[in-house]
Amino acid sequence: MELNLQQKLVVVTGSTAGIGKAVAEHFLQEGAHVVVNGRTQEKVDKVVKELSAHGTVHGVAADLSKPEQSKQFLEQVDAIGEVDVLVNNLAFFEVKSFEEVTDEEWMEYFEVNVMTAVRTSRHYLPKMLKRNQGRILNLASEAGVKPLPQMLPYSVTKTSLISLSRGMAEMTKGTKVTVNAVLPGPTWTEGVENFIEGAAKAENKELGAFTRDYFKDNEPTSLIQRFATVEEVASTIVFLASHKASAINGATQRVEGGIIRSI
């Protein structure tokens, strides 16, 4: 399928690993130019070197949860060129009892999972509207619709991203700019692998057996009964960024294997 993404400048936040890195790679394979981002220069340089085989990739290191570093990041990206696609992927999660999460930890969740997307979108959405072209994709989660009690701060921030996406989409009415949220379900990434290893150890179960039984025991409503791959999530994001998806706006696109039991 021809997606017409050649020469488009794409920004993917939090893209030194996991879904973000896969998204960057998929855009490069479609001929786009990509800006990858991570908190440390070392990690960014490593990914730039790795992905350069696929096309033109720029690396800008910054902790986007810090306003000043976010400002510097945006200035550096502006020096590269006009951004056509913004993918707000940066986020973190932790399994922790609700009563144990402190005020400071709640605020950190909002700074990382929500405000990073607010800052980048606030900068690029007006520019896209002025040019009458552009795409913003916010990585939410099935947890934003089906909150997880063991990950409540994460769930709440992902619900916020869904609301943010729909609200910004309302601002694009009648234009060629679209804003959508993408809802991955459990996806096999480095972070999830570490979580599964820790959970198996905590329950004193053999890792292979725990992984095989994870969906039966923890996500029985999943229709695919397996972890999604980062490639499956990335291909959905790349499609939504293309001209083929120009009629999809203000949506919450699920890539969660049918976990959410709702029509």
Backbone as JSON, one array per atom type, in Angstrom:
{
  "sequence": "MELNLQQKLVVVTGSTAGIGKAVAEHFLQEGAHVVVNGRTQEKVDKVVKELSAHGTVHGVAADLSKPEQSKQFLEQVDAIGEVDVLVNNLAFFEVKSFEEVTDEEWMEYFEVNVMTAVRTSRHYLPKMLKRNQGRILNLASEAGVKPLPQMLPYSVTKTSLISLSRGMAEMTKGTKVTVNAVLPGPTWTEGVENFIEGAAKAENKELGAFTRDYFKDNEPTSLIQRFATVEEVASTIVFLASHKASAINGATQRVEGGIIRSI",
  "N": [[0.84, -1.19, 0.0], [0.65, 2.15, -0.93], [1.7, 4.76, 0.97], [2.52, 7.36, 0.83], [4.46, 8.76, 2.41], [6.97, 9.6, 2.03], [9.8, 11.64, 2.57], [8.48, 13.05, 4.55], [8.57, 14.7, 7.7], [8.91, 13.24, 10.76], [8.23, 13.12, 14.2], [9.0, 11.21, 16.97], [8.4, 10.68, 20.21], [10.13, 9.42, 23.1], [11.58, 7.2, 21.93], [13.68, 5.34, 21.98], [13.46, 2.71, 22.52], [11.29, -0.19, 22.62], [7.83, 0.26, 21.69], [8.0, 2.86, 20.61], [10.53, 2.93, 19.3], [10.1, 0.97, 17.35], [8.06, 2.23, 15.91], [9.44, 4.45, 14.88], [11.25, 3.1, 13.19], [9.48, 1.89, 11.35], [8.36, 4.14, 10.09], [10.65, 5.15, 8.84], [11.12, 3.1, 7.03], [9.11, 3.61, 5.3], [10.03, 5.74, 3.96], [10.05, 8.17, 5.25], [11.5, 10.95, 7.09], [12.93, 10.84, 10.27], [12.75, 11.95, 13.66], [14.24, 10.84, 16.48], [13.92, 10.32, 20.01], [15.13, 10.43, 23.35], [16.02, 10.23, 26.84], [18.75, 10.28, 27.39], [21.86, 11.14, 25.83], [23.52, 9.09, 25.04], [21.88, 6.8, 24.65], [20.22, 7.78, 22.62], [22.06, 8.29, 20.55], [22.91, 5.69, 20.04], [20.58, 4.45, 19.01], [20.1, 6.06, 16.77], [22.33, 5.42, 15.2], [21.79, 2.72, 14.76], [19.31, 2.77, 13.4], [19.83, 4.26, 11.16], [20.45, 2.83, 8.91], [18.09, 2.43, 7.66], [17.19, 4.84, 6.69], [16.86, 8.46, 6.73], [17.61, 9.72, 9.79], [17.28, 11.62, 12.72], [18.61, 12.55, 15.88], [17.53, 13.68, 19.01], [18.27, 14.38, 22.17], [16.53, 14.62, 25.22], [14.84, 15.25, 28.29], [11.65, 15.21, 28.27], [9.77, 15.63, 30.19], [10.59, 17.71, 31.66], [10.09, 21.11, 31.63], [11.96, 23.08, 30.6], [13.87, 21.56, 29.21], [12.16, 20.41, 27.38], [11.42, 22.66, 25.9], [13.89, 23.3, 24.71], [14.23, 21.01, 23.19], [12.12, 21.26, 21.31], [12.97, 23.54, 19.96], [15.31, 22.6, 18.76], [14.28, 20.64, 17.06], [12.69, 22.21, 15.4], [14.69, 23.5, 14.01], [15.49, 21.53, 12.34], [13.38, 21.1, 10.56], [9.99, 21.53, 9.18], [7.49, 19.92, 11.0], [5.65, 17.12, 10.1], [4.34, 14.91, 11.13], [3.49, 14.03, 14.39], [4.23, 11.9, 16.95], [3.24, 11.1, 20.0], [4.62, 9.26, 22.21], [5.94, 8.83, 24.57], [6.04, 7.5, 27.84], [5.51, 5.99, 31.09], [5.15, 3.14, 33.3], [4.13, 1.48, 36.32], [3.69, -1.22, 38.51], [1.79, -0.96, 41.29], [0.3, -0.68, 44.51], [-2.69, 1.19, 44.96], [-3.01, 2.7, 47.34], [-0.42, 3.12, 48.07], [0.76, 4.91, 46.37], [2.26, 7.99, 46.13], [1.6, 11.57, 46.42], [3.59, 12.95, 45.04], [4.45, 11.01, 43.23], [2.13, 10.66, 41.7], [2.07, 13.17, 40.45], [4.39, 12.99, 38.95], [3.67, 11.02, 37.1], [1.75, 12.45, 35.62], [3.33, 14.5, 34.59], [5.12, 13.09, 32.91], [3.52, 11.29, 31.33], [1.35, 12.77, 30.38], [1.76, 15.66, 30.26], [4.02, 15.89, 28.63], [3.0, 15.26, 26.13], [1.14, 17.29, 25.92], [2.78, 19.59, 25.8], [4.34, 19.22, 23.42], [2.29, 18.98, 21.51], [0.93, 21.4, 21.81], [2.78, 23.07, 20.72], [3.1, 22.15, 18.06], [0.52, 21.7, 16.88], [-0.81, 24.24, 16.24], [0.91, 25.1, 14.18], [0.56, 23.09, 12.28], [-2.14, 23.47, 11.69], [-2.03, 25.99, 10.55], [-0.61, 25.44, 8.21], [-2.38, 23.73, 7.14], [-2.13, 20.93, 7.15], [-1.14, 17.82, 8.56], [-0.43, 15.41, 11.17], [-1.28, 14.14, 14.35], [-0.56, 11.73, 16.68], [-1.47, 10.16, 19.58], [-0.24, 8.03, 22.0], [-2.19, 6.13, 23.81], [-3.82, 3.76, 25.78], [-5.28, 0.52, 26.34], [-5.84, 0.51, 28.96], [-6.72, 3.03, 29.47], [-9.37, 2.97, 28.96], [-10.27, 0.72, 30.17], [-9.6, 0.72, 33.19], [-6.8, -0.29, 35.15], [-6.57, -1.71, 38.28], [-4.18, -2.22, 39.61], [-2.49, -0.49, 38.43], [-3.23, 2.26, 38.61], [-2.51, 5.11, 38.45], [-1.2, 5.19, 35.94], [-3.31, 4.3, 34.29], [-5.19, 6.39, 34.63], [-3.79, 8.55, 33.52], [-3.66, 7.72, 30.89], [-6.33, 7.73, 30.15], [-6.67, 10.46, 30.23], [-5.11, 11.21, 28.01], [-6.66, 10.23, 25.94], [-8.88, 11.9, 26.11], [-7.6, 14.36, 25.69], [-6.77, 14.0, 23.04], [-9.2, 13.81, 21.63], [-10.29, 16.32, 22.19], [-8.4, 18.06, 20.98], [-8.73, 17.22, 18.37], [-11.21, 18.29, 17.78], [-10.52, 20.87, 17.29], [-9.54, 20.8, 14.77], [-11.46, 20.81, 12.86], [-12.78, 20.71, 9.61], [-10.32, 20.93, 8.39], [-7.18, 19.67, 7.01], [-5.82, 18.39, 8.94], [-5.32, 15.88, 11.37], [-6.1, 14.36, 14.52], [-5.52, 11.68, 16.57], [-6.04, 9.06, 18.99], [-4.23, 6.19, 19.97], [-4.72, 2.91, 21.05], [-2.91, 0.66, 22.39], [-2.85, -2.74, 23.55], [-1.66, -5.17, 25.94], [1.64, -5.38, 25.09], [4.54, -6.85, 23.73], [7.34, -5.71, 24.97], [10.58, -4.41, 26.02], [10.16, -3.35, 28.57], [7.76, -4.61, 29.38], [8.6, -7.23, 29.35], [10.4, -7.22, 31.49], [8.58, -6.67, 33.52], [6.96, -8.98, 33.44], [8.82, -10.94, 34.14], [9.37, -10.13, 36.77], [6.82, -10.4, 37.91], [6.35, -13.15, 37.66], [8.35, -14.13, 39.29], [7.54, -13.06, 41.73], [5.24, -14.51, 42.17], [6.29, -16.93, 42.41], [6.56, -18.66, 40.19], [7.4, -20.6, 37.29], [8.98, -18.99, 34.58], [8.34, -19.43, 31.8], [5.93, -20.91, 31.92], [4.34, -19.12, 33.35], [4.18, -16.98, 31.54], [2.87, -18.2, 29.37], [0.39, -18.71, 30.54], [-0.52, -16.22, 31.17], [-2.51, -14.64, 29.86], [-4.8, -16.21, 30.08], [-5.12, -16.18, 32.83], [-4.95, -13.48, 33.6], [-5.89, -11.71, 31.6], [-8.5, -12.55, 30.51], [-10.45, -11.7, 28.7], [-9.19, -11.08, 26.38], [-9.08, -11.46, 22.91], [-7.18, -12.38, 21.15], [-5.45, -13.65, 22.8], [-2.71, -13.38, 23.41], [0.42, -11.56, 23.59], [0.58, -8.48, 21.87], [2.69, -7.53, 19.12], [5.38, -5.17, 18.81], [5.63, -4.37, 16.22], [3.08, -4.73, 15.15], [1.61, -2.75, 16.46], [3.04, -0.49, 15.62], [2.64, -0.49, 12.82], [-0.04, 0.16, 12.63], [-0.03, 2.79, 13.61], [1.56, 4.09, 11.7], [-0.06, 3.79, 9.44], [-2.28, 5.38, 10.22], [-1.09, 7.83, 10.12], [-0.88, 8.37, 7.48], [-2.0, 9.46, 4.17], [-4.01, 7.79, 3.47], [-5.6, 7.49, 5.66], [-7.06, 9.76, 6.06], [-9.7, 10.35, 6.66], [-10.07, 9.53, 9.19], [-10.43, 10.79, 12.24], [-10.2, 12.21, 15.48], [-10.52, 9.81, 16.74], [-10.36, 6.81, 18.78], [-8.25, 4.51, 18.28], [-8.19, 1.12, 18.55], [-5.72, -1.28, 19.4], [-5.64, -3.63, 20.8], [-6.15, -6.29, 20.87], [-8.75, -7.06, 21.36], [-9.42, -6.96, 24.06], [-11.03, -5.09, 25.38], [-14.3, -5.34, 26.17], [-16.53, -4.27, 24.45], [-18.76, -2.75, 22.12]],
  "CA": [[0.0, 0.0, 0.0], [1.42, 3.37, -1.02], [1.25, 5.65, 2.04], [2.95, 8.73, 0.52], [5.13, 9.35, 3.56], [8.35, 9.94, 1.66], [10.3, 12.98, 2.89], [7.75, 13.65, 5.66], [9.35, 14.75, 8.93], [8.14, 12.6, 11.82], [8.81, 13.16, 15.53], [8.5, 10.15, 17.84], [8.98, 10.86, 21.54], [10.38, 8.17, 23.8], [11.72, 6.23, 20.83], [14.93, 4.59, 22.02], [13.16, 1.3, 22.78], [9.88, -0.57, 22.62], [6.92, 0.68, 20.62], [8.51, 4.08, 19.98], [11.6, 2.59, 18.38], [9.48, 0.27, 16.22], [7.35, 3.24, 15.13], [10.47, 5.18, 14.14], [11.76, 2.23, 12.13], [8.45, 1.71, 10.32], [8.28, 5.38, 9.3], [11.85, 5.19, 8.0], [10.93, 2.14, 5.94], [8.17, 4.22, 4.34], [10.7, 6.87, 3.31], [9.97, 9.4, 6.05], [12.64, 11.34, 7.9], [12.44, 10.66, 11.63], [13.47, 12.45, 14.82], [14.08, 9.97, 17.65], [14.13, 11.05, 21.26], [15.28, 9.72, 24.61], [16.52, 11.14, 27.88], [20.21, 10.36, 27.41], [22.51, 11.23, 24.52], [24.1, 7.78, 24.72], [20.83, 5.95, 24.08], [19.78, 8.37, 21.36], [23.1, 8.05, 19.55], [22.9, 4.26, 19.71], [19.43, 4.17, 18.16], [20.33, 6.74, 15.5], [23.28, 4.6, 14.46], [21.11, 1.48, 14.38], [18.22, 2.99, 12.45], [20.3, 4.99, 9.97], [20.47, 1.92, 7.77], [16.76, 2.44, 7.04], [16.87, 6.14, 6.12], [17.35, 9.67, 7.39], [17.14, 9.77, 11.17], [17.91, 12.63, 13.58], [18.46, 12.25, 17.3], [17.53, 14.84, 19.92], [18.14, 13.91, 23.55], [15.9, 15.57, 26.15], [13.82, 14.75, 29.21], [10.51, 16.05, 27.92], [8.94, 15.93, 31.37], [11.13, 18.95, 32.21], [9.7, 22.18, 30.7], [13.08, 23.74, 29.92], [14.42, 20.62, 28.24], [11.16, 20.29, 26.32], [11.56, 23.86, 25.07], [15.11, 23.14, 23.92], [13.94, 19.96, 22.22], [11.28, 21.81, 20.25], [13.81, 24.45, 19.18], [16.23, 21.8, 17.94], [13.51, 20.0, 16.0], [12.31, 23.26, 14.45], [15.86, 23.78, 13.18], [15.59, 20.45, 11.35], [12.37, 21.34, 9.53], [8.57, 21.53, 9.56], [7.05, 18.59, 11.41], [4.42, 16.65, 9.45], [3.69, 13.91, 11.98], [3.95, 13.98, 15.77], [3.78, 10.7, 17.67], [3.51, 11.24, 21.43], [4.71, 7.89, 22.7], [6.64, 8.78, 25.86], [5.22, 7.16, 29.01], [6.04, 4.92, 31.93], [4.16, 2.5, 34.16], [4.65, 0.7, 37.44], [2.67, -1.94, 39.26], [1.87, -0.51, 42.68], [-1.0, -0.54, 45.16], [-3.21, 2.55, 44.93], [-2.77, 3.41, 48.6], [1.01, 3.36, 48.24], [1.23, 5.92, 45.41], [2.31, 9.29, 46.79], [1.26, 12.75, 45.61], [4.72, 13.23, 44.14], [4.44, 10.01, 42.16], [1.01, 11.01, 40.82], [2.46, 14.32, 39.64], [5.37, 12.52, 37.97], [2.9, 10.36, 36.04], [1.14, 13.45, 34.75], [4.39, 15.21, 33.88], [5.7, 12.24, 31.87], [2.55, 10.65, 30.44], [0.37, 13.72, 29.83], [2.28, 17.0, 29.94], [4.93, 15.83, 27.47], [2.15, 15.33, 24.93], [0.54, 18.64, 25.89], [3.79, 20.57, 25.37], [4.67, 19.05, 22.0], [1.09, 19.26, 20.71], [0.67, 22.84, 21.9], [3.73, 23.7, 19.83], [2.98, 21.75, 16.66], [-0.83, 21.75, 16.33], [-1.07, 25.5, 15.53], [1.71, 25.13, 12.95], [-0.1, 22.2, 11.33], [-3.39, 24.11, 11.27], [-1.67, 27.09, 9.66], [-0.22, 24.85, 6.93], [-3.51, 22.88, 6.74], [-1.73, 19.54, 6.98], [-0.4, 17.27, 9.69], [-1.0, 14.31, 11.94], [-0.83, 13.93, 15.71], [-0.99, 10.45, 17.23], [-1.15, 10.04, 21.0], [-0.27, 6.64, 22.45], [-2.92, 5.91, 25.05], [-3.75, 2.36, 26.19], [-6.57, -0.06, 26.71], [-6.04, 0.86, 30.37], [-7.43, 4.29, 29.53], [-10.8, 2.65, 28.85], [-10.49, -0.35, 31.16], [-8.56, 1.02, 34.17], [-6.2, -1.42, 35.86], [-6.44, -1.32, 39.69], [-2.78, -2.3, 40.04], [-1.75, 0.55, 37.71], [-4.22, 3.33, 38.5], [-1.99, 6.38, 37.9], [-0.98, 4.97, 34.5], [-4.62, 4.24, 33.66], [-5.79, 7.72, 34.65], [-3.11, 9.4, 32.54], [-4.01, 7.28, 29.53], [-7.67, 8.28, 29.92], [-6.45, 11.88, 29.94], [-4.62, 11.34, 26.64], [-7.8, 10.01, 25.04], [-9.65, 13.15, 26.15], [-6.79, 15.38, 25.03], [-6.79, 13.74, 21.6], [-10.51, 14.17, 21.07], [-10.43, 17.77, 22.29], [-7.59, 18.69, 19.94], [-9.33, 16.9, 17.08], [-12.3, 19.24, 17.57], [-9.91, 22.11, 16.79], [-9.1, 20.6, 13.38], [-12.66, 20.68, 12.04], [-12.73, 21.32, 8.29], [-8.94, 21.04, 7.91], [-6.53, 18.41, 6.63], [-5.06, 17.94, 10.11], [-6.07, 14.93, 12.19], [-5.54, 13.97, 15.83], [-6.13, 10.44, 17.02], [-5.4, 8.29, 20.04], [-4.03, 4.77, 19.66], [-4.84, 2.16, 22.3], [-2.32, -0.67, 22.42], [-3.05, -3.58, 24.72], [-0.38, -5.72, 26.36], [2.54, -5.49, 23.95], [5.81, -7.39, 24.21], [8.46, -4.76, 24.91], [11.57, -4.64, 27.07], [9.54, -3.04, 29.86], [6.8, -5.66, 29.71], [9.38, -8.43, 29.65], [10.89, -7.07, 32.87], [7.41, -6.79, 34.39], [6.55, -10.39, 33.49], [9.82, -11.65, 34.93], [9.15, -9.79, 38.17], [5.55, -10.97, 38.36], [6.53, -14.59, 37.78], [9.18, -14.36, 40.48], [6.73, -12.73, 42.9], [4.27, -15.59, 42.37], [7.08, -18.16, 42.51], [6.2, -19.52, 39.07], [8.38, -20.7, 36.21], [8.71, -17.89, 33.66], [7.67, -19.9, 30.59], [4.55, -21.28, 32.25], [3.63, -17.89, 33.72], [3.91, -16.22, 30.32], [1.83, -18.92, 28.6], [-0.9, -18.64, 31.23], [-0.8, -14.85, 31.56], [-3.78, -14.14, 29.34], [-5.89, -16.99, 30.67], [-5.28, -15.82, 34.23], [-4.99, -12.03, 33.85], [-6.63, -10.99, 30.56], [-9.35, -13.57, 29.87], [-11.3, -11.15, 27.63], [-8.41, -10.92, 25.15], [-9.51, -12.36, 21.84], [-6.03, -12.99, 20.5], [-4.81, -14.46, 23.83], [-1.25, -13.28, 23.33], [0.92, -10.19, 23.55], [0.78, -7.89, 20.54], [4.08, -7.19, 18.84], [5.59, -3.74, 18.57], [5.42, -4.16, 14.79], [1.64, -4.61, 14.91], [1.2, -1.42, 16.91], [3.7, 0.5, 14.78], [2.02, -0.45, 11.49], [-1.3, 0.9, 12.78], [0.3, 4.21, 13.76], [2.04, 4.58, 10.4], [-1.24, 3.91, 8.57], [-3.07, 6.53, 10.64], [-0.35, 9.04, 9.75], [-0.84, 8.47, 6.03], [-3.15, 10.07, 3.49], [-5.06, 6.77, 3.39], [-6.43, 7.56, 6.87], [-7.43, 11.17, 6.24], [-11.07, 10.46, 7.18], [-10.07, 9.07, 10.59], [-10.07, 11.94, 13.07], [-10.87, 12.2, 16.77], [-10.84, 8.42, 17.07], [-9.51, 6.03, 19.67], [-8.02, 3.3, 17.51], [-7.75, 0.03, 19.41], [-4.81, -2.31, 18.93], [-5.52, -4.3, 22.09], [-6.49, -7.7, 20.78], [-10.14, -7.34, 21.77], [-9.58, -7.03, 25.52], [-12.16, -4.25, 25.8], [-15.55, -6.0, 25.76], [-17.48, -3.22, 24.13], [-18.88, -2.49, 20.7]],
  "C": [[0.88, 1.25, 0.0], [0.88, 4.4, -0.02], [1.69, 7.1, 1.85], [3.58, 9.44, 1.71], [6.57, 9.73, 3.27], [8.64, 11.41, 1.97], [9.51, 13.67, 4.02], [8.64, 13.63, 6.91], [8.46, 14.29, 10.09], [8.9, 12.7, 13.14], [8.17, 12.05, 16.36], [9.17, 10.31, 19.2], [9.15, 9.5, 22.21], [10.63, 7.01, 22.85], [13.06, 5.5, 20.81], [14.71, 3.11, 22.3], [11.67, 1.07, 22.58], [9.08, -0.12, 21.42], [7.47, 1.89, 19.88], [9.6, 3.8, 18.97], [11.04, 1.88, 17.15], [8.73, 1.24, 15.31], [8.33, 4.02, 14.27], [10.97, 4.36, 12.96], [10.75, 2.06, 11.0], [8.29, 2.97, 9.46], [9.48, 5.5, 8.36], [11.7, 4.26, 6.8], [9.95, 2.65, 4.89], [8.77, 5.45, 3.66], [10.62, 8.19, 4.05], [11.31, 9.69, 6.7], [12.15, 11.39, 9.35], [13.37, 11.29, 12.66], [13.19, 11.5, 15.98], [14.49, 10.73, 18.89], [14.25, 10.09, 22.44], [15.9, 10.67, 25.6], [18.03, 11.3, 27.85], [20.78, 10.38, 26.0], [23.05, 9.88, 24.09], [23.07, 6.87, 24.06], [20.36, 6.47, 22.73], [20.78, 8.09, 20.26], [23.12, 6.59, 19.09], [21.77, 3.92, 18.75], [19.58, 4.84, 16.8], [21.26, 5.92, 14.62], [22.62, 3.33, 13.93], [20.09, 1.69, 13.28], [18.65, 3.69, 11.16], [20.36, 4.12, 8.73], [19.15, 1.96, 7.01], [16.41, 3.79, 6.41], [17.44, 7.28, 6.93], [16.75, 9.8, 8.78], [17.97, 10.78, 11.95], [17.68, 12.22, 15.03], [18.52, 13.51, 18.14], [17.25, 14.32, 21.33], [17.53, 15.0, 24.42], [14.94, 14.81, 27.05], [12.61, 15.66, 29.04], [9.55, 16.32, 29.09], [9.42, 17.2, 32.08], [10.85, 20.08, 31.22], [10.85, 22.81, 29.94], [13.71, 22.83, 28.87], [13.45, 20.4, 27.08], [11.25, 21.47, 25.36], [12.78, 23.75, 24.16], [14.93, 22.08, 22.84], [13.16, 20.5, 21.02], [12.08, 22.76, 19.36], [14.75, 23.68, 18.26], [15.5, 21.12, 16.8], [13.08, 21.02, 14.95], [13.46, 23.6, 13.51], [16.05, 22.72, 12.1], [14.6, 20.66, 10.21], [10.97, 21.36, 10.08], [8.13, 20.11, 9.85], [5.7, 18.26, 10.76], [3.62, 15.71, 10.34], [4.33, 13.95, 13.37], [3.36, 12.75, 16.43], [4.2, 10.86, 19.13], [3.45, 9.87, 22.08], [5.24, 7.8, 24.12], [5.68, 8.5, 27.02], [5.97, 6.15, 29.87], [4.92, 4.34, 32.77], [4.88, 1.74, 35.26], [3.48, 0.0, 38.1], [2.83, -1.58, 40.74], [0.48, -0.32, 43.25], [-1.41, 0.93, 45.21], [-2.86, 3.33, 46.19], [-1.3, 3.73, 48.84], [1.56, 4.46, 47.33], [1.14, 7.29, 46.06], [1.85, 10.41, 45.85], [2.35, 13.04, 44.58], [4.76, 12.26, 42.97], [3.29, 10.25, 41.18], [1.42, 12.16, 39.9], [3.5, 13.93, 38.6], [4.68, 11.82, 36.8], [2.32, 11.38, 35.07], [2.19, 14.22, 33.96], [4.91, 14.38, 32.69], [4.65, 11.78, 30.86], [1.58, 11.61, 29.77], [1.02, 15.02, 29.38], [3.3, 16.99, 28.8], [4.15, 15.93, 26.18], [1.51, 16.7, 24.8], [1.55, 19.64, 25.32], [4.12, 20.45, 23.88], [3.48, 19.4, 21.12], [0.77, 20.75, 20.69], [1.59, 23.61, 20.95], [3.43, 23.41, 18.36], [1.57, 21.85, 16.08], [-1.12, 23.08, 15.64], [-0.31, 25.6, 14.22], [1.06, 24.26, 11.88], [-1.38, 22.82, 10.8], [-3.11, 25.25, 10.3], [-1.3, 26.58, 8.28], [-1.32, 23.99, 6.33], [-3.05, 21.47, 6.37], [-0.95, 19.08, 8.21], [-1.17, 16.18, 10.4], [-0.41, 14.32, 13.35], [-1.43, 12.61, 16.2], [-0.52, 10.36, 18.67], [-1.31, 8.59, 21.44], [-0.94, 6.56, 23.81], [-2.76, 4.43, 25.42], [-5.14, 1.84, 26.41], [-6.88, 0.25, 28.16], [-6.72, 2.2, 30.53], [-8.93, 4.13, 29.43], [-11.19, 1.62, 29.89], [-9.42, -0.21, 32.25], [-8.11, -0.22, 34.94], [-5.97, -1.03, 37.32], [-5.0, -1.35, 40.19], [-1.9, -1.25, 39.36], [-2.65, 1.77, 37.51], [-3.66, 4.65, 37.98], [-1.75, 6.29, 36.39], [-2.31, 5.01, 33.77], [-5.26, 5.62, 33.55], [-5.12, 8.63, 33.62], [-3.45, 9.0, 31.12], [-5.44, 7.69, 29.17], [-7.56, 9.76, 29.56], [-5.98, 12.09, 28.5], [-5.74, 11.12, 25.62], [-8.64, 11.28, 24.97], [-8.9, 14.27, 25.45], [-6.86, 15.22, 23.51], [-8.11, 14.17, 20.98], [-10.71, 15.69, 21.11], [-9.63, 18.5, 21.23], [-8.17, 18.41, 18.56], [-10.48, 17.86, 16.76], [-11.77, 20.56, 16.99], [-9.53, 22.01, 15.31], [-10.27, 20.58, 12.39], [-12.52, 21.43, 10.7], [-11.34, 21.48, 7.71], [-8.43, 19.67, 7.47], [-5.59, 17.92, 7.73], [-5.92, 16.96, 10.89], [-5.32, 14.66, 13.48], [-6.28, 12.73, 16.29], [-5.34, 9.84, 18.18], [-5.3, 6.84, 19.58], [-3.98, 4.02, 20.98], [-4.22, 0.78, 22.17], [-2.79, -1.42, 23.66], [-1.7, -4.08, 25.18], [0.5, -6.03, 25.15], [3.92, -5.92, 24.45], [6.94, -6.42, 23.94], [9.46, -5.12, 26.0], [10.96, -4.41, 28.45], [8.57, -4.1, 30.31], [7.52, -6.95, 30.07], [9.91, -8.39, 31.08], [9.75, -7.22, 33.87], [6.99, -8.25, 34.55], [7.54, -11.21, 34.32], [9.64, -11.4, 36.41], [7.88, -10.4, 38.73], [5.66, -12.47, 38.56], [7.32, -14.93, 39.04], [8.36, -14.12, 41.74], [5.73, -13.84, 43.22], [4.95, -16.96, 42.44], [6.69, -19.18, 41.43], [7.3, -19.51, 38.03], [7.99, -19.72, 35.11], [7.94, -18.33, 32.42], [6.21, -20.22, 30.83], [3.72, -20.05, 32.6], [3.24, -17.08, 32.49], [2.81, -16.87, 29.5], [0.45, -18.74, 29.22], [-1.34, -17.21, 31.54], [-2.18, -14.38, 31.11], [-4.97, -14.91, 29.9], [-6.18, -16.52, 32.09], [-5.54, -14.33, 34.45], [-5.8, -11.23, 32.83], [-7.55, -11.95, 29.81], [-10.22, -13.03, 28.75], [-10.52, -10.93, 26.34], [-8.85, -11.93, 24.11], [-8.33, -13.03, 21.14], [-5.22, -13.85, 21.48], [-3.29, -14.52, 23.69], [-0.87, -11.8, 23.41], [0.96, -9.73, 22.09], [2.27, -7.65, 20.36], [4.19, -5.69, 18.61], [5.37, -3.41, 17.09], [3.94, -3.99, 14.47], [1.13, -3.23, 15.33], [1.77, -0.34, 15.99], [3.03, 0.62, 13.42], [0.69, 0.28, 11.53], [-1.05, 2.4, 12.85], [0.73, 4.81, 12.42], [0.87, 4.73, 9.44], [-2.05, 5.15, 8.92], [-2.4, 7.85, 10.28], [-0.39, 9.31, 8.25], [-2.07, 9.15, 5.45], [-4.29, 9.08, 3.35], [-6.04, 6.87, 4.56], [-6.95, 8.97, 7.11], [-8.85, 11.36, 6.76], [-11.18, 9.98, 8.63], [-9.55, 10.21, 11.46], [-10.87, 11.9, 14.36], [-11.2, 10.82, 17.28], [-9.91, 7.88, 18.15], [-9.34, 4.66, 19.02], [-7.45, 2.2, 18.41], [-6.78, -0.9, 18.68], [-4.54, -3.21, 20.14], [-6.0, -5.74, 22.07], [-7.87, -8.06, 21.28], [-10.36, -7.46, 23.25], [-10.79, -6.25, 26.0], [-13.46, -4.86, 25.27], [-16.64, -4.97, 25.56], [-17.56, -3.07, 22.64], [-18.59, -1.02, 20.42]]
}
